[in-house]
């Protein structure tokens, strides 16, 4: 798992879990960056896809991916033009992104 120095108390994920049930859901994270937030909930989700326009951040996220995680994918894309059809995801979120 990536460093928790950005949110050592885990408040981001706690608030996300309070807002919606993540278990068994298909989730899209727009602006996933290095995957830090995705790593916090990937175990309970059915499928997680993270998109980001930065190839360097996606490479860092991919290199940090534990081999046992099989439900996490990354794609280089802008949030303004999602490469997915409507209705594919149960939850879509966008946080900590400029």
DSSP file (Angstrom, degrees, kcal/mol; ACC not computed):
  #  RESIDUE AA STRUCTURE BP1 BP2  ACC     N-H-->O    O-->H-N    N-H-->O    O-->H-N    TCO  KAPPA ALPHA  PHI   PSI    X-CA   Y-CA   Z-CA
    1    1 A X              0   0    0      0, 0.0     3,-0.1     0, 0.0    35,-0.1   0.000 360.0 360.0 360.0 143.4    0.0    0.0    0.0
    2    2 A X        -     0   0    0      1,-0.2    33,-0.0    34,-0.1    59,-0.0  -0.200 360.0 -65.0 -70.9 166.0    1.2    3.5   -0.8
    3    3 A X        -     0   0    0      1,-0.1     3,-0.4     2,-0.0    -1,-0.2  -0.137  33.2-153.5 -53.7 140.3    2.2    6.0    1.9
    4    4 A X    >   +     0   0    0      1,-0.2     3,-0.9    -3,-0.1     6,-0.2   0.190  66.9 108.7 -98.4  14.9   -0.5    7.2    4.3
    5    5 A X  T 3  S+     0   0    0      1,-0.2     3,-0.4     2,-0.2    -1,-0.2   0.743  71.8  60.7 -66.2 -20.7    1.3   10.5    4.9
    6    6 A X  T 3  S+     0   0    0     -3,-0.4    -1,-0.2     1,-0.2    -2,-0.1   0.808 129.2   6.6 -73.4 -29.5   -1.3   12.4    2.9
    7    7 A X  S X  S+     0   0    0     -3,-0.9     3,-1.9    -4,-0.1    -1,-0.2  -0.490  71.4 173.3-151.9  69.8   -4.1   11.3    5.2
    8    8 A X  T 3  S+     0   0    0     -3,-0.4    -3,-0.1     1,-0.3    -2,-0.1   0.757  81.0  52.2 -60.1 -26.6   -2.6    9.4    8.2
    9    9 A X  T 3  S-     0   0    0     -4,-0.1    -1,-0.3    -5,-0.0    -4,-0.1   0.610 106.6-125.9 -83.7 -11.7   -6.0    9.2   10.0
   10   10 A X    <>  +     0   0    0     -3,-1.9     4,-2.2    -6,-0.2     5,-0.2   0.744  60.3 145.3  75.2  23.4   -7.7    7.6    7.0
   11   11 A X  H  >  +     0   0    0      1,-0.2     4,-2.7     2,-0.2     5,-0.3   0.846  62.6  60.0 -65.1 -35.3  -10.4   10.3    7.0
   12   12 A X  H  > S+     0   0    0      1,-0.2     4,-1.9     2,-0.2    -1,-0.2   0.954 112.2  37.7 -58.1 -50.2  -10.8   10.4    3.2
   13   13 A X  H  > S+     0   0    0      2,-0.2     4,-2.8     1,-0.2     5,-0.2   0.889 113.7  56.1 -71.3 -38.6  -11.7    6.8    3.0
   14   14 A X  H  X S+     0   0    0     -4,-2.2     4,-2.0     1,-0.2    -1,-0.2   0.926 110.8  45.3 -57.3 -44.4  -13.8    6.8    6.2
   15   15 A X  H  X S+     0   0    0     -4,-2.7     4,-1.7     2,-0.2    -1,-0.2   0.875 111.7  52.0 -68.2 -37.1  -15.9    9.6    4.7
   16   16 A X  H  X S+     0   0    0     -4,-1.9     4,-1.7    -5,-0.3    -2,-0.2   0.922 110.3  48.3 -63.5 -43.7  -16.2    7.9    1.4
   17   17 A X  H  < S+     0   0    0     -4,-2.8    -2,-0.2     1,-0.2    -1,-0.2   0.869 110.2  52.0 -65.5 -36.8  -17.4    4.7    3.1
   18   18 A X  H  < S+     0   0    0     -4,-2.0    -1,-0.2    -5,-0.2    -2,-0.2   0.842 110.0  50.6 -65.7 -32.4  -19.9    6.7    5.1
   19   19 A X  H  < S-     0   0    0     -4,-1.7     2,-0.3     1,-0.2    -2,-0.2   0.825 126.4  -4.4 -76.5 -32.4  -21.2    8.3    1.9
   20   20 A X  S  < S-     0   0    0     -4,-1.7     2,-0.4    -5,-0.1    -1,-0.2  -0.994  72.8 -99.7-161.0 153.8  -21.7    5.1    0.0
   21   21 A X        -     0   0    0     -2,-0.3    -4,-0.1     1,-0.1    -3,-0.1  -0.658  31.3-178.2 -77.8 125.9  -21.3    1.3    0.2
   22   22 A X    >   +     0   0    0     -2,-0.4     3,-2.0    -5,-0.1    24,-0.4   0.698  43.7 111.0 -97.7 -24.7  -18.1    0.3   -1.8
   23   23 A X  T 3  S-     0   0    0      1,-0.3    22,-0.3    22,-0.2     3,-0.1  -0.295  93.1  -0.5 -60.6 128.1  -18.2   -3.5   -1.3
   24   24 A X  T 3  S+     0   0    0     20,-2.4    -1,-0.3     1,-0.2     2,-0.2   0.537 102.4 131.7  75.1   7.4  -19.0   -5.3   -4.5
   25   25 A X    <   -     0   0    0     -3,-2.0    22,-1.8    19,-0.2    21,-1.6  -0.568  61.1-124.6 -95.0 155.3  -19.3   -2.1   -6.6
   26   26 A X  E     -a   47   0A   0     20,-0.2    64,-2.2    -2,-0.2    65,-1.9  -0.895  39.9-168.7 -94.8 118.6  -17.7   -1.2   -9.9
   27   27 A X  E     -ab  48  91A   0     20,-3.2    22,-2.6    -2,-0.6     2,-0.5  -0.900  19.7-163.9-120.9 137.0  -15.9    2.1   -9.2
   28   28 A X  E     -ab  49  92A   0     63,-2.4    65,-2.4    -2,-0.4     2,-0.6  -0.981   6.9-162.3-114.8 126.8  -14.2    4.6  -11.5
   29   29 A X  E >   -ab  50  93A   0     20,-2.7    22,-2.6    -2,-0.5     3,-0.6  -0.945   8.7-153.4-108.7 115.7  -11.8    7.1  -10.0
   30   30 A X  E 3  S+ab  51  94A   0     63,-2.8    65,-0.6    -2,-0.6    22,-0.2  -0.767  82.0  14.8 -88.2 125.2  -11.2   10.1  -12.2
   31   31 A X  T 3  S+     0   0    0     20,-1.8    -1,-0.3    -2,-0.5    21,-0.2   0.926  73.9 167.6  78.2  47.7   -7.8   11.6  -11.6
   32   32 A X    X   -     0   0    0     19,-2.4     3,-2.4    -3,-0.6     4,-0.3   0.666  14.4-177.9 -71.7 -16.9   -6.4    8.7   -9.7
   33   33 A X  T 3  S-     0   0    0     18,-0.3    28,-0.3     1,-0.3    -1,-0.2  -0.305  70.5  -6.8  57.1-129.0   -2.8   10.0   -9.8
   34   34 A X  T 3  S-     0   0    0     26,-0.1    -1,-0.3    27,-0.1    30,-0.1   0.356 101.9-107.2 -83.0   7.1   -0.4    7.5   -8.2
   35   35 A X  S <> S+     0   0    0     -3,-2.4     4,-2.3    -4,-0.1     5,-0.2   0.519  74.7 138.6  86.7   5.9   -3.3    5.4   -7.0
   36   36 A X  H  > S+     0   0    0     -4,-0.3     4,-0.6     1,-0.2   -34,-0.1   0.900  75.8  38.3 -54.9 -48.7   -3.0    6.3   -3.3
   37   37 A X  H >> S+     0   0    0     -5,-0.3     3,-1.2     1,-0.2     4,-0.6   0.898 112.2  58.2 -71.5 -38.3   -6.8    6.7   -2.7
   38   38 A X  H >> S+     0   0    0     -6,-0.3     4,-1.3     1,-0.3     3,-1.3   0.879  99.3  59.4 -56.5 -39.3   -7.7    3.7   -4.9
   39   39 A X  H 3< S+     0   0    0     -4,-2.3     4,-0.3     1,-0.3    -1,-0.3   0.768  94.6  66.1 -62.1 -24.7   -5.5    1.4   -2.8
   40   40 A X  H << S+     0   0    0     -3,-1.2    -1,-0.3    -4,-0.6    -2,-0.2   0.757 118.9  16.9 -71.6 -24.0   -7.5    2.3    0.3
   41   41 A X  H XX S+     0   0    0     -3,-1.3     4,-1.3    -4,-0.6     3,-0.8   0.393  90.3 103.7-129.5   2.7  -10.7    0.6   -1.0
   42   42 A X  T 3< S+     0   0    0     -4,-1.3    -3,-0.1     1,-0.2    -2,-0.1   0.801  77.3  61.9 -61.6 -29.5   -9.7   -1.8   -3.9
   43   43 A X  T 34 S+     0   0    0     -4,-0.3    -1,-0.2     1,-0.2    -2,-0.1   0.879 108.5  40.0 -65.9 -38.2  -10.0   -4.9   -1.7
   44   44 A X  T <4 S+     0   0    0     -3,-0.8   -20,-2.4   -21,-0.1    -1,-0.2   0.725  99.9  87.5 -86.6 -20.2  -13.7   -4.4   -1.0
   45   45 A X  S  < S-     0   0    0     -4,-1.3     3,-0.2   -22,-0.3   -22,-0.2  -0.386  71.9-137.4 -78.6 155.8  -14.8   -3.3   -4.5
   46   46 A X  S    S-     0   0    0    -21,-1.6     2,-0.3   -24,-0.4   -20,-0.2   0.889  88.4  -3.6 -74.6 -41.2  -15.7   -5.7   -7.3
   47   47 A X  E     -a   26   0A   0    -22,-1.8   -20,-3.2     2,-0.0     2,-0.4  -0.971  64.0-167.4-154.7 135.5  -13.8   -3.7   -9.9
   48   48 A X  E     -ac  27  72A   0     23,-2.9    25,-2.5    -2,-0.3     2,-0.5  -0.995   2.8-175.1-128.9 129.8  -11.8   -0.4   -9.8
   49   49 A X  E     -ac  28  73A   0    -22,-2.6   -20,-2.7    -2,-0.4     2,-0.5  -0.993   7.2-164.1-121.9 127.8  -10.6    1.6  -12.7
   50   50 A X  E     -ac  29  74A   0     23,-2.6    25,-2.2    -2,-0.5     2,-0.4  -0.934   5.2-169.1-110.1 131.9   -8.4    4.6  -12.2
   51   51 A X  E     +ac  30  75A   0    -22,-2.6   -19,-2.4    -2,-0.5   -20,-1.8  -0.919  13.2 159.6-118.8 149.2   -7.9    7.1  -15.0
   52   52 A X  E     - c   0  76A   0     23,-1.5    25,-0.9    -2,-0.4    26,-0.1  -0.958  40.9-134.1-160.4 146.3   -5.4   10.0  -15.1
   53   53 A X  S    S+     0   0    0     -2,-0.3     2,-0.7    23,-0.2    25,-0.1   0.688  83.4  91.8 -77.4 -16.0   -3.9   12.1  -17.8
   54   54 A X     >  -     0   0    0      1,-0.2     4,-2.1    23,-0.1     5,-0.2  -0.696  55.6-167.8 -87.7 112.9   -0.4   11.7  -16.3
   55   55 A X  H  > S+     0   0    0     -2,-0.7     4,-2.4     1,-0.2     5,-0.2   0.891  89.6  55.9 -61.3 -39.7    1.5    8.8  -17.7
   56   56 A X  H  > S+     0   0    0      1,-0.2     4,-2.1     2,-0.2    -1,-0.2   0.909 108.6  46.2 -61.9 -43.7    4.2    9.2  -14.9
   57   57 A X  H  > S+     0   0    0      2,-0.2     4,-2.4     1,-0.2    -1,-0.2   0.910 112.7  50.1 -65.8 -41.5    1.5    8.9  -12.1
   58   58 A X  H  X S+     0   0    0     -4,-2.1     4,-2.7     1,-0.2    -2,-0.2   0.884 109.2  52.2 -64.0 -37.9   -0.1    5.9  -13.8
   59   59 A X  H  X S+     0   0    0     -4,-2.4     4,-2.5     2,-0.2    -1,-0.2   0.913 109.6  49.2 -63.9 -42.4    3.3    4.2  -14.1
   60   60 A X  H  X S+     0   0    0     -4,-2.1     4,-1.2     2,-0.2    -2,-0.2   0.920 112.7  47.5 -62.3 -43.5    3.9    4.8  -10.4
   61   61 A X  H  X S+     0   0    0     -4,-2.4     4,-0.6   -28,-0.3     3,-0.4   0.922 112.9  48.7 -62.8 -44.3    0.5    3.3   -9.5
   62   62 A X  H >< S+     0   0    0     -4,-2.7     3,-0.9     1,-0.2    -2,-0.2   0.892 109.6  51.8 -63.7 -40.9    1.1    0.3  -11.8
   63   63 A X  H 3< S+     0   0    0     -4,-2.5    -1,-0.2     1,-0.2    -2,-0.2   0.744 110.0  50.2 -68.9 -23.0    4.5   -0.4  -10.3
   64   64 A X  H 3< S+     0   0    0     -4,-1.2     2,-0.4    -3,-0.4    -1,-0.2   0.515  81.8 117.8 -90.8  -6.5    3.1   -0.3   -6.8
   65   65 A X    <<  -     0   0    0     -3,-0.9     2,-0.1    -4,-0.6    -3,-0.0  -0.464  67.2-127.1 -67.9 119.3    0.3   -2.7   -7.6
   66   66 A X    >   -     0   0    0     -2,-0.4     3,-1.7     1,-0.1    -1,-0.1  -0.409  18.1-123.5 -63.4 142.4    0.5   -5.9   -5.6
   67   67 A X  T 3  S+     0   0    0      1,-0.3    -1,-0.1    -2,-0.1    -2,-0.1   0.742 107.5  62.0 -62.3 -24.3    0.5   -9.0   -7.8
   68   68 A X  T 3  S+     0   0    0      2,-0.0     2,-0.7     0, 0.0    -1,-0.3   0.632  79.9  96.2 -79.6 -11.9   -2.5  -10.5   -5.9
   69   69 A X    <   +     0   0    0     -3,-1.7     3,-0.1     1,-0.2   -26,-0.0  -0.693  40.2 160.6 -81.0 117.1   -4.8   -7.6   -6.8
   70   70 A X        +     0   0    0     -2,-0.7    -1,-0.2     1,-0.1    -3,-0.0   0.393  61.1  66.1-116.7   0.1   -6.8   -8.6   -9.9
   71   71 A X  S    S+     0   0    0    -29,-0.1   -23,-2.9   -24,-0.1     2,-0.4   0.073  81.5  90.3-111.7  24.1   -9.7   -6.2   -9.8
   72   72 A X  E     +c   48   0A   0    -25,-0.2     2,-0.3    -3,-0.1   -23,-0.2  -0.981  46.7 173.9-128.7 125.7   -7.8   -2.9  -10.5
   73   73 A X  E     -c   49   0A   0    -25,-2.5   -23,-2.6    -2,-0.4     2,-0.4  -0.920  14.4-152.0-128.6 154.6   -7.0   -1.4  -13.9
   74   74 A X  E     -c   50   0A   0     -2,-0.3     2,-0.3   -25,-0.2   -23,-0.2  -0.951  12.4-180.0-126.0 146.3   -5.5    1.9  -14.9
   75   75 A X  E     -c   51   0A   0    -25,-2.2   -23,-1.5    -2,-0.4     2,-0.7  -0.996  29.7-123.7-146.1 141.1   -6.0    4.0  -18.1
   76   76 A X  E     +c   52   0A   0     -2,-0.3     2,-0.3   -25,-0.2   -23,-0.2  -0.760  58.5 126.6 -84.9 117.7   -4.6    7.2  -19.4
   77   77 A X        -     0   0    0    -25,-0.9     2,-0.3    -2,-0.7   -46,-0.2  -0.984  56.7-111.3-164.7 157.8   -7.5    9.5  -20.0
   78   78 A X    >   -     0   0    0      3,-0.3     3,-1.0    -2,-0.3     5,-0.1  -0.736  25.6-129.3 -93.2 147.4   -9.0   12.9  -19.3
   79   79 A X  T 3  S+     0   0    0     -2,-0.3     3,-0.5     1,-0.2    -1,-0.1   0.743 104.7  66.0 -67.2 -23.1  -12.1   13.2  -17.1
   80   80 A X  T 3  S+     0   0    0      1,-0.3    -1,-0.2     2,-0.0     2,-0.2   0.682 110.7  33.5 -74.2 -16.7  -13.7   15.4  -19.7
   81   81 A X  S <  S-     0   0    0     -3,-1.0    -3,-0.3     2,-0.0    -1,-0.3  -0.586  80.9-163.7-139.1  75.2  -13.9   12.6  -22.2
   82   82 A X        -     0   0    0     -3,-0.5    -3,-0.1    -2,-0.2     2,-0.1  -0.343  16.3-142.8 -65.7 135.3  -14.4    9.3  -20.5
   83   83 A X  S    S+     0   0    0     -5,-0.1     2,-0.3    -2,-0.1    -1,-0.1  -0.033  73.2  87.6 -88.3  33.7  -13.6    6.2  -22.6
   84   84 A X  S    S-     0   0    0     -2,-0.1     3,-0.1     0, 0.0    -2,-0.1  -0.956  79.5-110.6-131.0 147.4  -16.5    4.2  -21.1
   85   85 A X    >   -     0   0    0     -2,-0.3     3,-1.1     1,-0.1    -2,-0.0  -0.360  49.1 -85.7 -71.2 159.1  -20.2    3.9  -22.1
   86   86 A X  T 3  S+     0   0    0      1,-0.2    -1,-0.1     2,-0.1     0, 0.0  -0.320 109.8  25.1 -61.9 142.8  -22.8    5.4  -19.8
   87   87 A X  T 3  S+     0   0    0      2,-0.1    -1,-0.2    -3,-0.1    -2,-0.1   0.542  81.3 117.4  83.6   7.5  -24.0    3.2  -16.9
   88   88 A X    <   +     0   0    0     -3,-1.1     2,-0.3     2,-0.0    -2,-0.1   0.840  67.7  56.0 -75.6 -33.1  -20.9    1.0  -16.6
   89   89 A X        -     0   0    0      1,-0.1   -62,-0.2   -64,-0.0     3,-0.1  -0.755  59.1-156.0-108.7 147.3  -20.0    2.0  -13.0
   90   90 A X  S    S+     0   0    0    -64,-2.2     2,-0.4    -2,-0.3   -63,-0.2   0.827  90.2  23.0 -79.9 -36.3  -21.9    2.0   -9.8
   91   91 A X  E     -b   27   0A   0    -65,-1.9   -63,-2.4   -69,-0.1     2,-0.4  -0.998  62.9-177.4-136.1 133.3  -19.8    4.8   -8.3
   92   92 A X  E     +b   28   0A   0     -2,-0.4     2,-0.3   -65,-0.2   -63,-0.2  -0.999  14.3 175.8-127.6 128.7  -17.7    7.5  -10.0
   93   93 A X  E     -b   29   0A   0    -65,-2.4   -63,-2.8    -2,-0.4     2,-0.4  -0.963  20.0-167.2-138.7 160.5  -15.7    9.9   -7.9
   94   94 A X  E     +b   30   0A   0     -2,-0.3     2,-0.3   -65,-0.2   -63,-0.1  -0.967  24.8 154.5-143.5 113.8  -13.2   12.7   -8.5
   95   95 A X        +     0   0    0    -65,-0.6     3,-0.1    -2,-0.4    -2,-0.0  -0.982  54.4  14.7-146.2 156.6  -11.2   14.1   -5.6
   96   96 A X  S    S+     0   0    0     -2,-0.3     2,-0.4     1,-0.2    -1,-0.1   0.841  89.2 129.5  51.7  40.2   -7.9   15.9   -4.8
   97   97 A X              0   0    0     -3,-0.1    -1,-0.2     1,-0.1   -65,-0.0  -0.966 360.0 360.0-127.7 140.8   -7.5   16.8   -8.5
   98   98 A X              0   0    0     -2,-0.4    -1,-0.1    -3,-0.1    -2,-0.1   0.474 360.0 360.0 -76.5 360.0   -6.8   20.1  -10.0
